[in-house]
Amino acid sequence: MALVKAKRDDLLGPLSAVSGIIERRHTLPILSNVLIDRADSVLSFLATDIEIQITARSNLAAGSEARPVTVGARKLVDILRALPEDAEVTVAQQEKRLQIKAGKSRFTLQTLPAEDFPRLARPAGEVARFSLAQKALRKLLGLVQYAMAQQDIRYYLNGLLVLVEDRQLRLVATDGHRLAYAAMALPASSPRLEVIVPRKTVLELSKLLADSDDEVKLELSPTQAAFSFGGVELISKLVDGKFPDYTRVIPTQHKNLVKLEREVLRQSLQRAAILSNEKFRGVRWVLTDGSLKIVSSNAEQEEAQEEIEVQYGGDALDIGFNVNYLLDVLNNVGGAEVECRFGDAASSALLQFPAEPEFKYVVMPMRI
């Protein structure tokens, strides 16, 4: 039974969108598969890892109904990628096999029953619903996602806090050493909701969102988040935990302020990082009247020193940071200028960017 006949890219596009979440090794073999279904002119691909589910749809010429089928996602992606770009591809079901034809190429893949394929159930109860431009959400995620923890024992840090409150969307990420906060106004009021979206979901969503004004619809419930855009629907379970109170982490009383050109600071830090300790990645900031010195050294007693002229009349300061944490924010947040606020050598620093007024970045000091 012919399932579909279409151009290669009409199949490869939606299939690639869903296959990113599929792990290479699974205890359940069917989780390595993608569920393919056709209803009239709409062909859908669905993949899941039990925690996340992505569906991508492609509009085709109207055709006959076909029964859903599951097939190895990686193999199907590799086959389609290896075919010529303009290839006309026919996908047909033959008992427990799926046959792919293109020109004189033939491939036969094993299938598993579609009824055994797991799906995420949609939640009951209160849901916060709102829409944004895809590029607005993509930008907001880009401002904070690098500060998420990776495989931290404090599992609630391995994700992103999403807070809807007072017609505002706030995103917060922290790994315990630094914290990134970004916010934007929402077009309409919505029920207050505070959820933690898993790290894998955030990274996958960032890859799939387009840099366009096209809409993305968000539905947030206490147990699930759903994002719908451009023929793609991503549904994710949430992290069940209590996120730290970020308002207590962001300094409000730091009186020592230095303004720096973002690119000058970024390049100085990159050079100093070359001779920093490979394990601890520490650099010292020595602030005095009119001068910022950035100093690094390593176990071989090699040393780098950068000096930037600044307008600074605050307290003399000698404070250490992990250089990677500073480079992360400078690489991911744009604008010509960065404002750095300090308390003393034992206090966290606050970095803000005039080009992004609703963004804050807090980084803890380190002893060097």
C-alpha positions as CSV (number, residue, x, y, z in Angstrom):
1,M,0.0,0.0,0.0
2,A,1.5,3.3,-1.1
3,L,1.9,5.6,1.9
4,V,3.2,8.7,0.1
5,K,4.9,9.9,-3.1
6,A,6.7,13.2,-2.7
7,K,9.9,15.2,-3.3
8,R,12.8,14.2,-1.0
9,D,12.9,17.5,0.8
10,D,9.1,17.3,1.6
11,L,9.9,14.2,3.6
12,L,13.4,15.0,4.9
13,G,12.4,18.4,6.4
14,P,9.7,17.2,8.9
15,L,11.6,14.0,9.6
16,S,14.7,15.9,10.5
17,A,12.7,18.2,12.8
18,V,11.5,15.3,14.9
19,S,14.5,13.0,14.8
20,G,16.8,15.2,16.9
21,I,15.3,14.0,20.2
22,I,15.8,10.3,19.5
23,E,18.5,8.7,21.6
24,R,20.9,6.3,19.9
25,R,20.4,3.6,22.5
26,H,17.0,2.7,24.1
27,T,15.8,0.0,26.3
28,L,12.5,0.1,24.3
29,P,13.4,-0.5,20.6
30,I,10.3,1.3,19.4
31,L,11.7,4.6,20.8
32,S,14.3,4.5,18.1
33,N,11.5,4.7,15.6
34,V,9.4,7.5,14.1
35,L,5.6,7.1,13.7
36,I,4.5,8.0,10.2
37,D,0.8,8.7,9.6
38,R,-1.2,10.1,6.7
39,A,-4.6,11.7,6.8
40,D,-5.7,12.9,3.3
41,S,-3.1,15.5,2.2
42,V,-1.3,15.8,5.6
43,L,1.7,13.5,6.3
44,S,2.9,13.6,9.9
45,F,6.0,12.3,11.6
46,L,6.0,11.8,15.4
47,A,9.0,11.0,17.6
48,T,9.3,10.7,21.4
49,D,11.8,9.8,24.2
50,I,8.9,9.5,26.7
51,E,9.8,12.9,28.2
52,I,9.5,14.9,24.9
53,Q,7.3,14.4,21.9
54,I,7.7,16.2,18.6
55,T,5.2,16.1,15.7
56,A,6.1,17.6,12.3
57,R,3.6,17.8,9.4
58,S,4.0,18.2,5.6
59,N,1.2,19.1,3.2
60,L,1.1,16.9,0.1
61,A,-1.2,16.3,-2.8
62,A,-4.4,14.6,-1.6
63,G,-4.2,10.9,-1.5
64,S,-5.7,7.8,0.0
65,E,-5.8,7.0,3.7
66,A,-3.0,4.7,4.9
67,R,-2.5,3.0,8.2
68,P,0.2,4.5,10.5
69,V,3.5,2.8,10.7
70,T,6.7,3.1,12.8
71,V,10.2,2.7,11.3
72,G,13.8,3.3,12.4
73,A,14.3,7.1,12.3
74,R,18.1,7.3,11.9
75,K,18.1,4.9,9.0
76,L,15.2,6.7,7.2
77,V,17.0,10.1,7.6
78,D,20.3,8.7,6.3
79,I,18.6,7.1,3.3
80,L,16.7,10.3,2.4
81,R,19.9,12.5,2.9
82,A,21.8,10.2,0.6
83,L,19.3,10.5,-2.3
84,P,19.6,13.3,-4.9
85,E,18.0,16.6,-3.8
86,D,15.4,16.6,-6.6
87,A,14.6,12.9,-6.2
88,E,10.9,11.8,-6.3
89,V,10.5,9.3,-3.4
90,T,7.8,6.7,-3.0
91,V,7.2,5.2,0.4
92,A,5.0,2.1,0.5
93,Q,3.9,-0.4,3.2
94,Q,4.4,-4.2,2.6
95,E,3.2,-6.3,5.5
96,K,5.8,-5.7,8.2
97,R,8.2,-3.8,5.9
98,L,8.4,-0.2,4.6
99,Q,9.8,0.2,1.1
100,I,11.5,3.4,-0.1
101,K,11.9,3.9,-3.9
102,A,13.7,6.7,-5.7
103,G,14.8,6.3,-9.3
104,K,16.5,2.9,-9.4
105,S,17.2,2.8,-5.7
106,R,15.3,0.5,-3.4
107,F,15.4,0.2,0.4
108,T,13.4,-2.1,2.6
109,L,13.1,-1.3,6.3
110,Q,11.6,-3.3,9.2
111,T,8.6,-1.7,11.0
112,L,7.0,-2.1,14.4
113,P,3.3,-1.8,15.2
114,A,2.0,1.7,15.4
115,E,-0.4,0.8,18.3
116,D,2.7,0.1,20.5
117,F,4.1,3.6,20.0
118,P,3.9,5.6,23.2
119,R,2.4,9.1,23.2
120,L,2.2,11.9,25.8
121,A,-1.2,12.5,27.2
122,R,-2.4,16.1,27.3
123,P,-2.9,17.5,30.8
124,A,-6.1,18.5,32.5
125,G,-6.5,21.6,34.6
126,E,-5.4,25.2,34.2
127,V,-3.3,26.1,31.2
128,A,-1.6,29.5,30.4
129,R,-1.9,30.2,26.7
130,F,-0.2,32.9,24.7
131,S,1.6,33.5,21.4
132,L,4.9,35.2,20.4
133,A,6.9,35.8,17.3
134,Q,9.3,32.8,16.8
135,K,12.3,35.1,16.6
136,A,11.3,36.8,19.9
137,L,11.2,33.5,21.8
138,R,14.3,32.2,20.1
139,K,16.2,35.4,21.1
140,L,15.0,35.1,24.7
141,L,16.1,31.5,24.9
142,G,19.5,32.4,23.5
143,L,20.0,35.1,26.1
144,V,19.8,32.6,29.0
145,Q,20.1,28.9,28.0
146,Y,23.9,28.6,28.2
147,A,23.6,29.2,32.0
148,M,21.6,26.0,32.6
149,A,23.3,23.2,34.5
150,Q,24.4,19.9,32.9
151,Q,23.7,16.7,34.8
152,D,23.7,18.5,38.2
153,I,22.6,16.4,41.2
154,R,20.3,19.3,41.9
155,Y,18.0,18.1,39.0
156,Y,15.9,21.3,39.1
157,L,18.9,23.3,37.8
158,N,19.1,21.1,34.7
159,G,16.5,23.2,33.0
160,L,15.0,26.6,32.5
161,L,12.6,28.5,34.8
162,V,9.7,29.9,32.8
163,L,7.6,32.3,34.7
164,V,4.4,33.9,33.5
165,E,3.3,36.8,35.7
166,D,1.9,40.4,35.3
167,R,1.7,40.2,31.5
168,Q,5.4,39.3,31.4
169,L,7.4,36.2,30.4
170,R,10.5,35.7,32.4
171,L,13.2,33.1,31.8
172,V,15.9,32.2,34.4
173,A,18.8,29.7,34.1
174,T,21.5,29.0,36.7
175,D,24.1,26.3,37.4
176,G,24.8,27.6,40.9
177,H,27.9,29.5,39.8
178,R,26.2,32.1,37.5
179,L,22.6,33.1,36.7
180,A,21.0,34.6,33.6
181,Y,17.7,36.4,33.6
182,A,15.7,37.7,30.7
183,A,12.1,39.0,30.4
184,M,9.7,40.3,27.8
185,A,6.2,41.8,27.8
186,L,3.3,39.6,26.8
187,P,0.4,40.8,24.5
188,A,-2.3,39.8,27.0
189,S,-2.7,38.8,30.6
190,S,-2.4,35.1,31.5
191,P,-2.8,33.0,34.7
192,R,0.4,33.1,36.8
193,L,2.4,30.0,36.2
194,E,6.0,28.9,37.2
195,V,7.5,25.8,35.5
196,I,10.9,24.3,34.9
197,V,11.4,23.2,31.3
198,P,14.1,20.4,30.9
199,R,17.4,21.3,29.3
200,K,17.0,18.9,26.4
201,T,13.6,20.5,25.5
202,V,15.1,24.0,25.6
203,L,18.0,23.1,23.3
204,E,15.7,21.3,20.8
205,L,13.3,24.2,20.8
206,S,16.0,26.7,20.1
207,K,17.2,24.6,17.1
208,L,13.7,24.3,15.7
209,L,12.4,27.9,16.1
210,A,12.9,30.1,13.0
211,D,14.3,33.7,13.0
212,S,11.0,35.0,11.7
213,D,7.9,36.9,12.8
214,D,5.8,33.8,12.3
215,E,3.9,32.8,15.4
216,V,4.7,30.2,18.1
217,K,1.8,29.2,20.4
218,L,2.7,28.3,24.0
219,E,0.6,26.2,26.3
220,L,1.9,25.9,29.9
221,S,0.4,23.7,32.5
222,P,1.8,22.6,35.9
223,T,3.0,19.3,34.4
224,Q,3.6,20.0,30.7
225,A,4.7,22.6,28.1
226,A,3.6,22.6,24.5
227,F,5.0,24.8,21.6
228,S,3.3,24.9,18.2
229,F,4.8,26.6,15.2
230,G,5.3,26.2,11.5
231,G,3.9,22.7,11.2
232,V,5.8,21.5,14.3
233,E,4.3,20.7,17.7
234,L,6.7,20.0,20.6
235,I,5.3,18.7,23.9
236,S,7.5,18.2,26.9
237,K,7.1,17.0,30.5
238,L,8.4,19.4,33.1
239,V,11.0,19.1,35.8
240,D,9.2,18.5,39.1
241,G,11.1,20.6,41.6
242,K,11.5,24.0,43.3
243,F,13.7,26.5,41.4
244,P,15.9,28.7,43.6
245,D,14.6,32.2,44.4
246,Y,16.4,34.2,41.7
247,T,15.3,37.6,43.1
248,R,17.6,37.0,46.1
249,V,20.6,36.2,43.8
250,I,20.4,39.4,41.7
251,P,22.4,42.2,43.5
252,T,20.6,45.5,43.9
253,Q,23.0,47.5,46.1
254,H,26.4,47.3,44.2
255,K,27.8,50.8,44.0
256,N,31.0,50.1,42.0
257,L,30.3,50.5,38.3
258,V,32.5,50.2,35.3
259,K,31.3,50.5,31.7
260,L,33.2,48.6,29.0
261,E,33.1,48.1,25.2
262,R,31.8,44.5,24.9
263,E,34.0,43.5,22.1
264,V,37.2,44.9,23.7
265,L,36.4,43.1,26.9
266,R,35.6,39.8,25.0
267,Q,38.8,39.8,23.1
268,S,40.9,40.7,26.2
269,L,39.3,37.8,28.1
270,Q,39.9,35.4,25.1
271,R,43.6,36.2,25.1
272,A,43.9,36.0,28.9
273,A,42.1,32.6,28.8
274,I,44.9,31.1,26.8
275,L,47.2,31.0,29.8
276,S,44.6,30.4,32.5
277,N,44.6,27.2,34.6
278,E,43.1,24.5,32.4
279,K,41.0,23.0,35.3
280,F,39.8,26.1,37.1
281,R,39.9,28.7,34.2
282,G,40.4,31.6,36.6
283,V,41.2,35.2,35.7
284,R,41.7,38.1,38.1
285,W,40.2,41.6,37.5
286,V,42.2,44.3,39.1
287,L,40.2,47.6,39.1
288,T,41.8,50.9,40.1
289,D,41.3,54.5,39.0
290,G,41.1,54.6,35.2
291,S,42.4,51.0,34.7
292,L,41.1,47.4,34.5
293,K,43.8,44.7,34.5
294,I,42.9,41.2,33.6
295,V,45.5,38.7,34.8
296,S,45.7,34.9,34.3
297,S,48.3,32.3,35.2
298,N,48.7,28.5,35.1
299,A,50.4,25.6,36.8
300,E,53.5,26.2,34.6
301,Q,53.7,29.7,36.1
302,E,53.0,31.3,32.8
303,E,51.1,34.5,32.9
304,A,49.0,36.8,30.7
305,Q,48.0,40.4,31.5
306,E,45.6,42.6,29.6
307,E,45.0,46.3,30.5
308,I,41.9,48.3,29.4
309,E,41.6,52.0,30.1
310,V,38.3,52.7,31.8
311,Q,36.4,55.5,33.5
312,Y,36.3,54.2,37.1
313,G,36.4,56.0,40.4
314,G,35.0,53.3,42.7
315,D,36.7,51.2,45.3
316,A,40.0,49.4,44.3
317,L,39.1,45.8,43.6
318,D,40.9,42.5,43.0
319,I,38.4,39.8,42.2
320,G,38.6,36.5,40.4
321,F,36.2,34.8,38.0
322,N,35.9,31.7,35.8
323,V,36.7,33.2,32.4
324,N,34.3,30.8,30.6
325,Y,31.3,32.2,32.5
326,L,32.3,35.7,31.4
327,L,32.9,34.7,27.7
328,D,29.6,32.8,27.6
329,V,27.6,35.9,28.3
330,L,29.7,38.2,26.0
331,N,29.3,35.7,23.2
332,N,25.5,35.3,23.6
333,V,24.3,38.8,24.4
334,G,24.8,41.6,21.8
335,G,25.3,45.3,22.0
336,A,28.3,47.6,22.0
337,E,28.5,48.1,25.8
338,V,28.5,46.1,29.0
339,E,28.0,47.5,32.5
340,C,29.7,45.6,35.3
341,R,28.6,46.3,38.9
342,F,30.6,45.0,41.9
343,G,30.3,45.0,45.7
344,D,33.6,43.6,47.1
345,A,35.9,40.8,46.2
346,A,33.7,38.2,47.9
347,S,30.4,39.4,46.3
348,S,28.9,38.3,43.0
349,A,29.2,40.7,40.0
350,L,26.2,41.9,38.0
351,L,26.6,42.3,34.2
352,Q,24.0,44.3,32.3
353,F,23.8,45.4,28.6
354,P,22.1,48.7,27.6
355,A,21.0,47.0,24.3
356,E,19.1,44.4,26.4
357,P,17.4,46.3,29.2
358,E,15.4,43.3,30.5
359,F,18.5,41.1,30.8
360,K,20.7,40.5,33.9
361,Y,23.7,38.2,34.4
362,V,25.1,37.4,37.8
363,V,28.4,35.6,38.2
364,M,30.0,34.4,41.5
365,P,33.6,35.2,42.3
366,M,36.3,32.6,42.7
367,R,39.5,32.5,44.7
368,I,42.6,32.6,42.7
